[in-house]
Amino acid sequence: MGEGQLRKIIDSRIFTETIATQFSRAINILSEPPPRSSRANAYLWAVFGLGAVLRLIQYAVNRSFWQDEVSLAINVIERDFSQLAEPLASNQAAPYLVLVLFKAAHALFGANDYAFRFVPLAFSLAGLAFFVPLTRRLLDPRSALAAMLLLAISPTAVSFSIEYKQYTIDSFATIWILLALAPLMLGQRTRRHFVHAAIAGAVCVWLSFPAVFVLAGTGLAVIYAQWKHWQKFALPLTLVALWIIFFAGHYALIATNAAGNDDLASFWAGHMLPPPTSLDNLATLWQKMVHIADYALPYPWSAAPLLMAYAGFAWIARKRPIPAAAIGLPFLAIMGASMLELYPLYSRLILFLQPLVCLAAGACLGGLANLGQRWPKLKIPGHAVAGLLVLPLAYASAQDVIEPPEKQATQSVARTLAEARQPEQPILVRPLEAQQLRFYAERYGIPSDVIIRRSPNDDDPSDILSTLYPVDGQTLVWIFVLQRFGEPNIAQYNIEQRVRPTGRILGHQHYAMCDLYLIDLTGLKPPEEPREE
């Protein structure tokens, strides 16, 4: 081979490699999120600031813990780190890493409400911050701003940002997974992106039970996006295998505790999705989808968020089908799991889908705002309709700032007892109320031994009288009754119907989902015990 031929071959290889390198760089540039003006970024971070302020206001208000929060907090307080992997008491279940973080906050900051709520607040703020680059990657500037605004001011997101449960952490996990996998969905293959995706998936399956459904949906979108590189499919397969290993480890350690709880299984059974084999089942499917979207974005018109999400999903799919698949496939995964009776579609348990609903609904609002680019005459109407669709959420958030919502105002009850109760007066409660009241009793100087558990038969209104009799000679007693979520306050109804007509009620205070009574039991005697023959 002559020197001239060798030189031509070398030059051709250099030229080919140069072309390949330049083409690869061009693909990477196209795969990166489109450049945004500093003004667009400033708007996104300003909305983040608004959402952060709304969450910090709720944190500062320090509303009372409700039933599930108290139950979980007692589990965390009374157990060490190793015991958190065992089945929790009071029908509680949470991912192990969440319990570890809650326990660490308790160990560092003590047993007070602000310490308890610090971890959920931190994850809520982190999720909102991660949502900024996520919207920039997946949506156009106006849609990104709209999606960011929906998540920032959603009353559901703001309320759960301080809830001492794992639900706001579920939402964070969804956002982190989407953010980590977005470059891979857009065709990038750098090792840094695979490492980020591996870490996000491995951590999130220990932070969130439903994260596995988000990984399943977005993982399929990534596999499809990376399919053209099937010769180099080792990295995506390794990624999926790593997720499966970490999920299996967490499931073996703790997730089976929730699956094996008969009480939880019985409660969740009514919230599973039936297979679409009949018109009635299809109607149930529609109702569940409306519930998911309405819970994420509580509008006065329950179907409005779902219709907005459908329209936005179609808008995204028309321009960017793979990101649209990453938004839509987790819904299919969770519906399939619910039909197999593996996961209930029930209120706070579906909060992890909220970021996906906000992305889709934000694309709908952004599409309305963008109408003027194609049809100039529709610019003002498009902006007006988009603004009107945001107003109900903005109004609801403003109302929550003016009058912060309470779920079960046990702390207010404890405060009233501390101020009005005489030292010798006992407090009669059922087991449910006893646990919650004792949670607040010590900090308000109420001795635990004055909280006396009695269990009236709520199904028999007349039985309430059999539990009302003097305690250690004290005829003036306090009665604290609490309403369970989704149920009428039967105990309060029975007291009103059976005791108030007797004139024995000397005082009554009503709070959010609970009531406190001062009752005179003079002349009443305990029921006689049956004699043994």
N, C-alpha and C positions, 0 to 999 in steps of 0.2 A: 504494500500500500504506500503510495507516494505521499510526500509531505503536504502537497496541496489538497489531496483528498482527505487526509487526516484533519487538516485545518478546517475544511468545510464541515466535517462531521461534528467537530468540537463546537464550531460556531452555531451549527443548527441546534445542537443540544442546549447550548447557552441561550439561544433565542427561544427555544421551546420552554425551557425552565423559566425564563423571564416572563414569557406570555402567561404561563400557568400561575406564576407568583402574582402578577398584576391582576389576573382574573380572580384569583382567590381574594386578593385585597379588595377588589371591587365588590365581590359578593359579601365580604364582611362589612364593608361600608354600607351596602344596601340593607344588611341585616340589622345594623344598629338603629336605635330609635331615631326618628327624624329630628334634625336640629330644631330647637325651639328658641324663640326669642326670650331675652331676659324678662320681658314683661309677662309672657305666658308662664314661665317658671315662678315668677313672683306671685302671680295670681294663685297658682297651685299651693304654694307655701303659705300664702295668706289664708286660704281656706283651711289648710292644716292648722294654722294658729287659731282659727275660729273653733274648729272641732276640739282642739286641745283645751281651750277656755271653757267650753261647755262641759267637758269631762272633769276638769278641775273644780268647777263649781259644784258638781254633784259630789265629788270627793270631799270638798270642804263642808258640805251640808251634813254629811255623815248620817244618812238615814239608818233606821233600825235594820238589823239583820232579820231576815225572814226564816221560816222553818228550815229549809234546806241549808241555808248558810250557817245557821246555828249548829245543825247536826254535823256538817262537815268540819266546822271550826273545832267542835269538841273532839272529833276524831283526830284532828291534827294536834291539838293541845295534849291529849292524853297518851299519844303514842310516840315512840322514837322512830328514827328513819327506817329501820328494818321492819318494824311492825306495820308501816304504811303499805307494805306489799300484801298484807293479809286482808281478807274481806272486811270492809268497813261496817261499822254499826249504823243503825237507823236508816237502812236502805240507801246508803250513799255509795257512789262509785265515781272515781276520777282517775285520769292517767297518772302513772307513778311519778313521772317527772314534775307534773303539776303539784302533786302532794309534797314532793321534796322541796320545791321552791316555796310553797306555803309554809312548810315546817322551818325552812331556813329563815324566812321573814319573821316568823314567831320567835325563833331563837335569838335573832339579832335585835328585834325591836320590841319584843314583849307582846302580851295578849291585850291589844287594844284595837279598836275598829280600823284606825288609820293604818296600822301595821298590817292587819289582815288584808286590807283592800289595796295595799301598795302594789302587789304583784299583778292583779288584774288590770289596774290602772296603767302600769308600766307597759304591759302587753298591748293594751288598747292604743296607747300613744305610739308604740313601735309599729303596730299594724297600720295606723293612719299614716305614719311617716313612710313606711314601705309602699303604701298605696300610691304615693306621688310618682316614683319612677315606674311603677307598674302601669299606671294609666298613660304615662308618656310613651311607653313601649307599645301598648296595644291599641291606643285610640288616637284620634286626631285631637288637636288642641282644645276645641270647644267641647267635644265629648269627654275628654279627660277632665276638664274643669267641672263639667256637670256631674260626672261619676264621683269625683272627689267631694263635691258639695253634698251629694246624697248621703255618702257614708259619714261625712263630718257631722251633719245635723240630724241624721236619723234618730228619732227618740229611742228606738230600740237599742241602737249601737251605743248611744250616750248612757242609757240606763244600765246596760250590762257592763259598761266599762269599769264599774266599781263593784260588781257582784262577786261575792266570794265563792265563785264556782269556776268551772273551766270553760264556760261558753265563749267569753270574749277571747280566750286563748285559742279556741277552735277557729275563730274568725282570723286571728293572726296567722295561724298555721296555713290556712287557705291562701292568704295573701303572700306569705313567704314562699310557698311552693310555686305559685304562679310566677312570682318574680324571678325565682331561681331557674325555672324551666323556660321562661320567655325567650332567652337567647337561643336555646336549643330548638324551640318551636320555630324560630325565625331562620334556622339553617346554620347557625354557628356551631363550631366543633372544637373550640379551644379547650385545653385541659382545665383551665381555670373555671370555665362554665360547667364542665362536668363535675368538678370537685364541689363547686357551690351547690349544684343540684343534689349531689350525693349527701352532703351535710344537711341540707334543708330537709330532704326526705327522711333521712335516718333520725334526725332530732324530732321532726314533727309527728312521727308515728308514736313517739313516747310522750308527746305533749298533748295529743288530740286523738280521741277514738275515731272520729270520722275522717281524719286526714288520709286514711288509706283509700277512701273513695275519691278524694281529690287527686291523689297520686295515680289511681287507676285511670281516671279520665284524662288528666293532663299527660300522663305517661304514654297513652295511646297516641295523643296528638304529637308528642315528641318522636315516637317511633315512626309515625307516618312522615314527619318532616325530615327525619334522618334516613329514610329508606333508600334514597338515591346513593347513599354511602354504604350500601349493604356489605360491600367487601370489607369495610372497616367497622363492623357492627359490634366489635368486642366491647367498646366503651358503653354504648347504650345498654347492652345486655348485662354488663357488670353493674351498671347503675341500678337496673331493675332488681337484680339479684341481691344487691346490698339492701335495698328497701325491704325486700321480702324477709331477709334475715333479721333486720332490726324489728320489723313488725311482728314476726314470729316470736322473737325474744320477749317483746313487751306483752304480747298476747299470752304467752306461757306464764309470765310472771304475775300479771294483774288483770288483764282484760277478761279472763275466765271468771273472775270474782263477780263481775257484773252480770255475765251471761248465766251464771249459776244461781243468781238470786231470784227465788220464786216470786217474791213480792214485787220486785221490779219487773220481772217478766209478765206478771199478771197485769200490772199497771200499763205497761207498754203494749200489751196485746191488742188493745182497742185502737191503736194508732198505726198499725201496719197497713200497707197498701195492698188491696186485693188484686189479683191478676185481671187484666182487661178482657174478660171473657163474656161480659154482658153489658147492656146499656147502663145498668145501675153501677157496675164497677167502673165504667168509663166516666160516669158522673162523679163518682168518688175520686177518681184520678184528677179530674178537673178541679174539684174542691180542694184537694191536697195541694195542687200547684198554686191555686189562688192563695191558700194559707201560707205557703212558703214565701211567695212574693210579698203578700200583705204584712207578714210578720217582719220581713226585712225593711219594708218601707210602708209604715202604717198610714194609709190614705183614708179619707172619709169614704171613698168608693173602693171596696175591697178588691175588685177585679182590675182596677186601674194600674197598679204596679206590674201585674202579670202581662197585661197588654203592652205596657211600655217596654217590658223586658223582651217580649217576643219581637216587637218592632225593632228594638235596638239590636237584638241578636241577628235578625235578618240583615240589618244595615252593616254589621261587622262582617257577616259571612259573605256578603257580596264583594267586599274589598279584601278581606284577610280571612280566608276560610280556616286556616289552621288555628289561629288564636280563637276564632269562633268555636271551633271544635273543643278547644281546651276549656272554654266557658260552659259549653253545653253538655259535654260527656260526663262530668261529675254528677249532673242531675240524673242522667240515665243510670249511672252506677248506683246512686243512692236509692232510686226508685226500684231498680232490680233487687237490691239488698232488702228493701222493705217488703217486696213481694215474696221474698224468701224468708221473711220474718227474722231478719238479722239486724234491722235497725228501724226504730220507729220514726215516723215523720210527725214530730210533735214539738210545737212552739220552740222553746229555747234549745232543744236538741238539734234544730236545723239552722241555728244561727251561723254555722260555718258557711252556709250558702249565701249569706248576705253580701259579701264582696262581689260574688258573681252576679247577683241581681243588680247591684249598683253599677257594675261595668256595663251590663246590657241596657239597663234603663238610662244610664248616662249617655250611651251611644244614641238612644232614641232622642233625648233632649238635644244632644249635639247635632243630630241630623236635622231637627227642626230649626236650630239656629243657623245651620249651614244652607238652608233652602235658598237664601238670598244670593248665594254664589252662583246658582244655576238660573234662578228666576228672581231677578232683582225686585220685582213687585212683592215678593213674598218675604222679603228680609224682615220688615217690621212685624208682620203677623207671626212669622216663625219664631222670632225672639219673644214676642208677647205670649204665645202659647207655652213655650218652654219655661218662661218665667212664672206663668200661672201654675204650671205643674209642680214647681218647686215650693210655691207659697204654702200649701197645707203642711208640709214638713217643717218649714220655717216657723209657722205659727205654733205648731205643736211643741217644737223645741223652745220657743220663747215662753210658752205656758209652763213648761217644766222648769225653766229658770225662775219664773215668778213664783210658782208653787211647786217646789220639788216633790216628785211623787214618792209615796210611801207604800210598801207592800203589806207589812204587818208591823204596826207601830208599837212593838213591845218595849222599846226604850222609853217611849213617852209614858207607857203604863208604869214602868219602874220608877220613873221620875215623879209621877203623881203619888205613888205609894210612899216614896221616900219623904214627900212633903206632907201628906195628909194622914197617913196611917199612924195610929197609936202603937207604942211598942208591944202591947199585949195582944193586939188584934191579929189573928191568923189570916192566911190567904189560902182559899180553897181553889184548886186547879185540877184539871185532868192531866194525864201523862204528857200530852202534847204541849200544853201550856207550861207545865213544870220545867221541862228542859229549856224552853226559851226564856222563861222568867229568871231561872237560876243563872243563866248566862249573863244577865245584867244585874242580878241582885247584889253581888259583892261590891261592884263599883258604886252603887247607890246606897250602900250601908244597910241592905235588907238581909237579915240573917236567913240562911238557907233552911233552918229548922222550922220557920214559921210558914213555909210553903208546903202545904199538905195536899198530897195527891188523893183525889177521889174520882172514881170513874162511873158517872151516871150512864144509864142506858139511853143513848140518844134516840133510839127507835121508839121509846115509850115516854111521852111527855110527862106522864104522872110520876115517873121514876125520879125525876129531878128533885122532887120533894124529899125522897127517902135519903138523899145524900146531904140535905141541909139540916144540920143540927149543931148545937154549941160544941165548941172544941175546948176541952179543959176548962169548962165553965164560962168561956167567953161567948157572949151572945151576939156581939157585933163582929161580923166577919166580912172580909173582902172576897169577891169571886171574880176571877179573871177568865174570860172565855175568848177563844181564838177561832177565827174562821179559816178552814182549810181552803186552798185554792180549788176553784171549780166546784165547790160544794156550798150549799146554804149554811148559814150559821145556826145549826139546829139547837145548840145549847142556849144561845142568846134568845132564840125564838121561844124555847120552852120556859126560860126564866120570865120573859115578858108575859107569856100566856098563863103560867101557873103561879108565879110568885107575885108579880106586880098587883094583881087584884086583891091580894091579902094585905096590901099596905105595908109590907115589910121592907120594901126597897127605900132606903134613906138617901142614896146617892147613886148617880149613874153618869159615867163618862164614856162617850163613843169615840173611838180612834179608827184609823185605817185598818179594817178587817179584824178588829177586836173591840171588846167592851169590858169595862171595869165597873163592878157593882159593890156598894156597901149595903149589907142586908142585916136586919135585926131578926135573930133567930130565937127570941125569948119564947119560952113555952114549948119549943119543939124538942123532941126526944129521939135518940137513935132508934132504928128499928130493932125489935127484939130478935135475938138469935133463936133459931129453932131448937127446941129441947130434944135432947137425946133420950130415947126410950130404953 
